[in-house]
Amino acid sequence: MSTKTNTPLYMYTADWCQACKQIKPRIESLAKKYNCDLHILDVDKDLTPDNNIKSLPAFKISQYWAFSYNDVESILKDREF
């Protein structure tokens, strides 16, 4: 299996979001599991209100949006970047 390199994952979070703080290590584990070289970039939803995100955490990987841990796993498992 080849490594998917230099893939930015935008993680939309907020300081008040406990789920956001808890999920980041799990996303990092997924990246290792699927041999992805992810660069997790935290984006503060409160500072970027125009992105139309309705729930947190939210993720964007390439052109794909994910709104749960399972969504992120499916993208990492099935997509080529």
C-alpha positions, 0 to 999 in steps of 0.5 A, a space after each residue: 500500500 502506498 502512502 498518500 502524502 501531503 493531504 491537508 485535512 481541514 478540521 473545523 472546530 471551536 474552543 467550546 466544542 468538547 467533541 472536537 478536542 476528543 476526536 483529533 487523536 482518533 483522526 490521527 490514528 485513522 491516518 496511521 491505519 490507512 497510511 495517510 500523511 495527513 496535515 490536520 489544520 484546525 480552523 476555528 468555526 467562530 472565526 470563519 462564519 461564512 463556511 455554512 457549517 451547521 455542526 462540529 466537528 466538520 472536516 474537509 479532505 480535498 473536495 470531500 466533506 465529512 461530518 463524523 468519524 465514520 465519514 472521515 474513515 470512509 474517505 481515507 479508506 476509499 479515496 486516492 488523493 
